[in-house]
């Protein structure tokens, strides 16, 4: 895309982009986001190398899980969206990981006390009771969650003030829910990270891909608002928002 691209050029480019999978490399050069300091993919790879049976929930296209060099003898991943199920299967099946199409609603289709490691990166829903049920006694849940008020500068640009929604995904509430399900909290870390969106194509791509940010989003419905955002970026530079990330490690008590 040339430097002097018009709104119509960028609008069409973002509208046509493939949004399957959970790989955001399409945004290279169009948007940036700071990374949390703990290095989730590296942490997960270390735990997978030590596990005997693992379950990755809401794996997307399997891109993050596939970064691990080794998997345990039993390795399973779940995903709900059919295009991602297909993508994850192509990526993970040759590595010995079974991909299960699941609705992301309880119950999980697994027996109790099955896995010594359950993981998830950016789950849309978190069913703590089911996580606790499928973990073996002494097993670990390791996850990176999306925290409170993530990307709300962008969300509220389209939807207006969302004071109640800003309170969701509070780390204190999440850890309390985990404990109520019988899990012990081992570690919690949070990070607030800067996002820069350099053009409206990046915005269109993100709102088509991360569909819960603006649930009624369509490119035609929000075309005028997207044009306003394009004009703002042209005048003042990248649109800046912030994300919150939470690293949570919990353990099911040993019997």
KEKE-3310 file (N, C-alpha, C; in steps of 0.2 Angstrom, whole numbers, plus 5000, padded with zeros to 4 digits):
npx = (5004:5003:5011:5003:4990:4972:4957:4948:4956:4962:4951:4946:4956:4958:4946:4946:4955:4961:4955:4956:4962:4974:4984:4993:5001:4998:4996:5009:5019:5008:5002:5006:5010:5014:5023:5019:5030:5033:5033:5024:5023:5035:5035:5025:5030:5040:5033:5025:5035:5037:5025:5013:5001:4991:4980:4975:4965:4953:4961:4963:4970:4980:4992:5000:5002:5009:5022:5029:5043:5042:5029:5019:5015:5001:4992:4981:4970:4957:4944:4932:4928:4924:4933:4945:4947:4950:4962:4970:4971:4978:4990:4994:4991:5001:5011:5007:4996:4980:4966:4951:4934:4925:4912:4915:4908:4902:4898:4916:4922:4929:4935:4935:4949:4960:4970:4987:4991:4983:4980:4978:4978:4972:4958:4941:4930:4929:4928:4929:4925:4925:4938:4945:4939:4944:4957:4971:4973:4984:4988:4991:4985:4989:4989:4987:4977:4966:4965:4956:4947:4953:4959:4950:4949:4948:4937:4927:4927:4920:4908:4904:4905:4908:4905:4902:4906:4920:4923:4924:4933:4941:4956:4956:4943:4943:4953:4947:4936:4942:4947:4936:4931:4939:4953:4970:4979:4994:5002:5001:5002:5001:5000:5000:4999:5005:4996:4997:4989:4991:4985:4968:4965:4971:4963:4950:4953:4956:4944:4935:4941:4943:4929:4921:4925:4918:4903:4892:4899:4901:4909:4901:4891:4899:4905:4906:4911:4923:4929:4930:4939:4950:4953:4957:4969:4977:4978:4984:4992:4996:4983:4981:4979:4977:4981:4977:4985:4985:4994:4991:4993:4987:4983:4977:4973:4982:4977)
npy = (4994:5011:5026:5037:5033:5034:5036:5028:5018:5012:5008:4998:4989:4985:4979:4968:4960:4944:4937:4925:4913:4917:4925:4940:4946:4952:4965:4971:4985:4993:4994:4994:4985:4985:4972:4961:4959:4946:4936:4925:4915:4909:4905:4895:4886:4880:4874:4865:4856:4849:4843:4830:4828:4839:4853:4865:4879:4887:4890:4897:4899:4891:4896:4902:4891:4882:4887:4881:4870:4857:4844:4837:4819:4817:4829:4842:4853:4865:4874:4885:4892:4888:4891:4893:4881:4873:4878:4877:4863:4860:4866:4860:4846:4839:4840:4831:4836:4835:4843:4849:4853:4864:4872:4882:4883:4877:4859:4856:4844:4833:4821:4821:4826:4825:4832:4838:4850:4865:4877:4894:4907:4923:4920:4921:4918:4912:4898:4894:4883:4872:4872:4869:4856:4847:4848:4838:4833:4843:4849:4862:4878:4889:4905:4918:4932:4944:4960:4972:4985:4985:4992:5001:5015:5014:5007:5015:5026:5022:5017:5025:5031:5018:5014:5003:4992:4994:4989:4976:4960:4962:4960:4956:4951:4940:4932:4929:4922:4911:4905:4902:4892:4882:4883:4886:4901:4905:4914:4931:4943:4959:4970:4986:4991:5000:5004:5007:5013:5015:5017:5018:5006:4996:4997:4993:4980:4975:4977:4968:4956:4955:4953:4955:4968:4979:4974:4975:4978:4982:4986:4994:4999:5007:5016:5030:5034:5028:5035:5048:5044:5041:5053:5060:5053:5056:5070:5071:5060:5043:5033:5031:5018:5008:4992:4979:4966:4950:4939:4924:4911:4896:4883:4866:4859:4846:4830)
npz = (5000:4995:5001:5000:5001:4999:5009:5004:4997:5008:5016:5008:5007:5021:5022:5014:5019:5025:5040:5047:5059:5073:5071:5070:5060:5049:5052:5053:5051:5051:5063:5080:5096:5112:5121:5134:5149:5153:5144:5137:5128:5129:5142:5142:5133:5141:5151:5144:5140:5151:5155:5156:5151:5141:5139:5128:5129:5118:5106:5095:5079:5082:5083:5093:5102:5093:5094:5103:5106:5110:5114:5126:5129:5128:5120:5118:5110:5110:5100:5094:5082:5066:5054:5061:5068:5057:5053:5064:5065:5054:5057:5069:5070:5063:5073:5083:5091:5096:5089:5095:5090:5099:5108:5117:5128:5144:5147:5146:5134:5141:5152:5170:5180:5171:5164:5167:5164:5160:5148:5141:5130:5129:5131:5127:5135:5152:5160:5175:5184:5176:5171:5183:5185:5175:5177:5184:5201:5209:5197:5184:5179:5167:5160:5149:5151:5144:5150:5160:5152:5140:5125:5125:5121:5108:5106:5112:5104:5094:5100:5110:5128:5139:5153:5162:5155:5156:5168:5168:5167:5178:5187:5200:5202:5194:5199:5212:5207:5202:5214:5220:5213:5218:5215:5218:5219:5211:5205:5199:5187:5180:5166:5158:5142:5127:5112:5095:5081:5064:5052:5044:5039:5047:5058:5053:5050:5063:5069:5062:5065:5079:5086:5097:5102:5095:5094:5084:5073:5056:5040:5032:5040:5049:5041:5040:5052:5052:5042:5048:5058:5050:5045:5056:5060:5049:5051:5064:5067:5073:5080:5097:5109:5123:5130:5142:5150:5158:5167:5174:5185:5192:5203:5205:5220:5227:5231)
capx = (5000:5008:5011:4998:4984:4966:4953:4944:4961:4963:4945:4945:4962:4956:4939:4947:4960:4959:4955:4956:4968:4975:4991:4991:5006:4995:4997:5016:5020:5002:5000:5011:5007:5019:5022:5020:5037:5034:5035:5019:5024:5041:5033:5021:5034:5043:5028:5023:5040:5037:5019:5012:4994:4990:4975:4975:4958:4952:4968:4963:4973:4985:4999:5005:5004:5014:5028:5032:5047:5040:5023:5018:5013:4994:4991:4974:4968:4950:4943:4925:4926:4927:4940:4951:4948:4954:4969:4974:4972:4983:4996:4995:4990:5007:5015:5004:4991:4973:4962:4944:4929:4921:4907:4917:4903:4902:4905:4921:4921:4934:4934:4938:4956:4963:4976:4991:4992:4978:4983:4974:4980:4967:4951:4935:4926:4933:4924:4934:4923:4927:4945:4946:4937:4948:4964:4972:4975:4991:4989:4992:4982:4993:4986:4987:4971:4965:4963:4951:4947:4958:4958:4943:4950:4946:4930:4923:4927:4914:4902:4903:4907:4906:4908:4901:4910:4926:4924:4924:4940:4945:4960:4954:4937:4945:4956:4942:4932:4946:4948:4929:4931:4944:4960:4975:4982:5001:5005:4997:5005:4997:5004:4996:5003:5003:4994:4997:4986:4994:4980:4962:4965:4972:4957:4945:4955:4955:4937:4933:4944:4941:4923:4918:4926:4912:4899:4888:4903:4902:4912:4897:4888:4903:4910:4907:4915:4930:4932:4932:4946:4956:4955:4961:4975:4980:4980:4988:4997:4993:4978:4984:4975:4980:4978:4979:4986:4986:4997:4988:4994:4983:4984:4972:4976:4983:4972)
capy = (5000:5017:5031:5042:5029:5037:5033:5022:5013:5009:5005:4992:4985:4982:4975:4962:4956:4937:4937:4919:4912:4922:4928:4947:4948:4957:4972:4973:4991:4996:4995:4991:4984:4983:4965:4960:4957:4939:4931:4920:4909:4905:4901:4890:4881:4877:4870:4859:4851:4845:4840:4823:4828:4846:4856:4872:4881:4893:4890:4901:4895:4887:4899:4902:4884:4879:4890:4876:4865:4850:4843:4830:4813:4819:4836:4843:4860:4867:4880:4885:4895:4883:4892:4892:4874:4870:4881:4874:4856:4860:4868:4856:4839:4835:4840:4827:4839:4834:4849:4847:4858:4865:4878:4886:4883:4871:4857:4854:4837:4829:4818:4825:4824:4822:4836:4841:4857:4868:4884:4898:4914:4928:4917:4925:4915:4908:4893:4891:4877:4867:4871:4865:4849:4843:4847:4833:4836:4846:4851:4869:4882:4895:4908:4926:4935:4951:4963:4977:4991:4984:4995:5005:5021:5013:5004:5020:5030:5019:5015:5030:5029:5011:5014:4997:4987:4995:4986:4968:4957:4964:4954:4954:4947:4934:4927:4927:4916:4905:4902:4900:4885:4877:4883:4890:4906:4904:4920:4935:4949:4963:4975:4990:4991:5005:5002:5013:5011:5020:5019:5015:4999:4992:4998:4989:4973:4973:4976:4963:4950:4955:4954:4957:4975:4982:4968:4976:4981:4981:4991:4999:5003:5012:5019:5037:5035:5026:5041:5053:5042:5042:5061:5061:5050:5060:5076:5071:5054:5036:5033:5028:5015:5004:4985:4976:4959:4947:4932:4920:4904:4893:4876:4862:4856:4839:4826)
capz = (5000:4995:5007:4999:5000:5001:5013:5000:4997:5015:5018:5004:5009:5027:5022:5010:5022:5028:5047:5050:5063:5078:5069:5068:5056:5043:5055:5053:5048:5051:5070:5085:5102:5117:5123:5141:5150:5155:5138:5138:5123:5131:5148:5140:5130:5146:5155:5140:5140:5158:5156:5153:5147:5141:5136:5127:5127:5113:5104:5089:5074:5085:5081:5099:5104:5089:5095:5108:5102:5112:5117:5130:5125:5126:5119:5115:5110:5108:5096:5092:5076:5061:5050:5065:5069:5051:5053:5070:5064:5049:5060:5076:5070:5062:5079:5088:5095:5094:5089:5096:5089:5105:5108:5122:5134:5148:5150:5142:5132:5143:5159:5176:5182:5165:5162:5172:5162:5155:5146:5136:5128:5128:5131:5127:5141:5156:5164:5180:5187:5171:5171:5189:5185:5170:5179:5188:5207:5208:5190:5184:5174:5165:5155:5148:5150:5142:5156:5160:5148:5134:5118:5126:5118:5101:5107:5114:5098:5090:5104:5115:5134:5141:5160:5165:5152:5158:5174:5166:5167:5183:5189:5207:5202:5191:5204:5216:5204:5202:5221:5222:5210:5221:5213:5222:5215:5212:5203:5195:5185:5175:5162:5154:5136:5122:5105:5090:5075:5060:5047:5045:5037:5053:5062:5050:5051:5070:5071:5059:5068:5086:5084:5103:5103:5093:5092:5078:5068:5049:5037:5029:5046:5053:5036:5041:5058:5050:5038:5053:5061:5045:5044:5063:5059:5044:5054:5071:5068:5075:5085:5103:5114:5128:5132:5148:5150:5165:5168:5179:5186:5197:5204:5208:5226:5227:5236)
cpx = (5004:5006:5005:4991:4978:4962:4950:4949:4961:4957:4944:4950:4960:4950:4941:4952:4957:4960:4955:4962:4969:4982:4990:4997:5004:4996:5004:5016:5013:4999:5005:5007:5013:5018:5023:5027:5038:5035:5031:5021:5030:5039:5029:5025:5037:5039:5026:5028:5040:5031:5018:5005:4992:4984:4975:4968:4958:4959:4968:4965:4978:4992:5003:5007:5009:5021:5032:5036:5045:5033:5023:5015:5005:4994:4985:4973:4961:4949:4936:4924:4929:4933:4946:4952:4952:4961:4973:4975:4978:4990:4998:4995:4997:5012:5012:4999:4984:4969:4954:4939:4925:4917:4910:4912:4903:4897:4910:4921:4927:4932:4937:4945:4960:4970:4980:4993:4986:4981:4978:4978:4974:4960:4946:4930:4930:4929:4928:4932:4925:4935:4948:4944:4941:4955:4965:4974:4983:4993:4989:4988:4987:4990:4988:4980:4971:4962:4957:4952:4952:4955:4951:4944:4947:4938:4925:4923:4921:4907:4900:4905:4904:4908:4907:4905:4918:4928:4925:4931:4944:4949:4958:4948:4939:4949:4952:4937:4936:4947:4941:4928:4936:4951:4964:4979:4990:5004:5000:5001:5001:5002:4999:5001:5000:5001:4994:4994:4988:4990:4973:4961:4966:4966:4951:4947:4954:4948:4933:4935:4942:4934:4919:4920:4920:4907:4895:4892:4902:4905:4907:4893:4892:4907:4911:4911:4922:4933:4934:4939:4952:4958:4959:4968:4980:4982:4985:4992:4993:4988:4981:4979:4980:4977:4981:4980:4988:4988:4994:4990:4991:4984:4978:4975:4977:4979:4977)
cpy = (5006:5022:5036:5039:5034:5033:5027:5016:5009:5005:4998:4987:4981:4977:4969:4957:4949:4938:4931:4918:4918:4924:4935:4950:4953:4964:4975:4979:4995:4998:4991:4990:4982:4976:4965:4957:4950:4934:4925:4914:4905:4901:4895:4884:4877:4872:4864:4854:4847:4842:4833:4823:4836:4848:4863:4875:4887:4894:4895:4897:4891:4890:4900:4896:4881:4882:4885:4871:4858:4850:4837:4825:4814:4826:4837:4851:4860:4873:4879:4887:4890:4885:4891:4885:4871:4872:4878:4867:4856:4861:4863:4849:4836:4835:4835:4830:4837:4840:4846:4853:4858:4871:4883:4888:4877:4866:4856:4846:4832:4826:4822:4822:4822:4825:4838:4848:4859:4875:4887:4905:4918:4924:4922:4924:4911:4904:4890:4884:4871:4866:4867:4857:4845:4843:4841:4836:4837:4849:4859:4872:4888:4898:4916:4928:4942:4954:4968:4983:4991:4987:4999:5012:5020:5011:5010:5025:5028:5019:5021:5027:5022:5010:5007:4991:4988:4991:4978:4966:4960:4959:4951:4949:4940:4929:4925:4921:4910:4901:4899:4893:4880:4878:4888:4895:4906:4911:4924:4941:4952:4968:4979:4992:4996:5002:5008:5010:5017:5021:5015:5008:4994:4992:4993:4982:4971:4972:4971:4956:4950:4957:4957:4964:4979:4977:4969:4979:4978:4987:4996:5003:5008:5016:5026:5038:5033:5032:5046:5050:5042:5049:5063:5059:5054:5067:5076:5065:5048:5037:5029:5025:5011:4997:4983:4969:4956:4940:4929:4913:4902:4886:4872:4859:4849:4836:4825)
cpz = (5000:5000:5006:4998:5003:5006:5010:4999:5003:5017:5014:5006:5016:5027:5018:5014:5025:5036:5050:5054:5069:5077:5067:5064:5051:5045:5055:5048:5048:5058:5074:5092:5107:5119:5131:5143:5152:5150:5139:5134:5126:5138:5147:5137:5136:5150:5151:5140:5146:5159:5153:5149:5147:5137:5135:5125:5123:5110:5098:5083:5076:5085:5087:5102:5100:5090:5099:5104:5104:5115:5121:5126:5124:5126:5115:5115:5108:5104:5094:5085:5070:5057:5055:5067:5063:5051:5058:5068:5059:5052:5066:5075:5068:5068:5084:5092:5092:5094:5090:5095:5095:5105:5113:5127:5138:5146:5144:5140:5134:5150:5164:5177:5176:5163:5168:5170:5158:5154:5142:5136:5126:5127:5131:5133:5145:5161:5170:5183:5182:5171:5177:5189:5181:5173:5184:5195:5207:5201:5190:5178:5173:5159:5155:5146:5147:5148:5155:5156:5143:5128:5119:5122:5111:5101:5108:5108:5094:5094:5109:5122:5136:5149:5163:5162:5154:5164:5173:5166:5172:5186:5196:5207:5199:5195:5210:5214:5203:5209:5223:5219:5213:5219:5218:5217:5217:5210:5199:5194:5180:5172:5158:5148:5130:5115:5101:5083:5070:5054:5048:5043:5043:5057:5059:5051:5058:5072:5068:5062:5075:5087:5091:5105:5101:5090:5086:5072:5061:5046:5034:5035:5049:5048:5038:5047:5056:5046:5043:5057:5056:5045:5051:5062:5054:5047:5060:5072:5071:5080:5091:5107:5118:5129:5139:5148:5157:5164:5174:5179:5192:5197:5207:5214:5225:5232:5242)
residu = (UNK:UNK:UNK:UNK:UNK:UNK:UNK:UNK:UNK:UNK:UNK:UNK:UNK:UNK:UNK:UNK:UNK:UNK:UNK:UNK:UNK:UNK:UNK:UNK:UNK:UNK:UNK:UNK:UNK:UNK:UNK:UNK:UNK:UNK:UNK:UNK:UNK:UNK:UNK:UNK:UNK:UNK:UNK:UNK:UNK:UNK:UNK:UNK:UNK:UNK:UNK:UNK:UNK:UNK:UNK:UNK:UNK:UNK:UNK:UNK:UNK:UNK:UNK:UNK:UNK:UNK:UNK:UNK:UNK:UNK:UNK:UNK:UNK:UNK:UNK:UNK:UNK:UNK:UNK:UNK:UNK:UNK:UNK:UNK:UNK:UNK:UNK:UNK:UNK:UNK:UNK:UNK:UNK:UNK:UNK:UNK:UNK:UNK:UNK:UNK:UNK:UNK:UNK:UNK:UNK:UNK:UNK:UNK:UNK:UNK:UNK:UNK:UNK:UNK:UNK:UNK:UNK:UNK:UNK:UNK:UNK:UNK:UNK:UNK:UNK:UNK:UNK:UNK:UNK:UNK:UNK:UNK:UNK:UNK:UNK:UNK:UNK:UNK:UNK:UNK:UNK:UNK:UNK:UNK:UNK:UNK:UNK:UNK:UNK:UNK:UNK:UNK:UNK:UNK:UNK:UNK:UNK:UNK:UNK:UNK:UNK:UNK:UNK:UNK:UNK:UNK:UNK:UNK:UNK:UNK:UNK:UNK:UNK:UNK:UNK:UNK:UNK:UNK:UNK:UNK:UNK:UNK:UNK:UNK:UNK:UNK:UNK:UNK:UNK:UNK:UNK:UNK:UNK:UNK:UNK:UNK:UNK:UNK:UNK:UNK:UNK:UNK:UNK:UNK:UNK:UNK:UNK:UNK:UNK:UNK:UNK:UNK:UNK:UNK:UNK:UNK:UNK:UNK:UNK:UNK:UNK:UNK:UNK:UNK:UNK:UNK:UNK:UNK:UNK:UNK:UNK:UNK:UNK:UNK:UNK:UNK:UNK:UNK:UNK:UNK:UNK:UNK:UNK:UNK:UNK:UNK:UNK:UNK:UNK:UNK:UNK:UNK:UNK:UNK:UNK)
# end
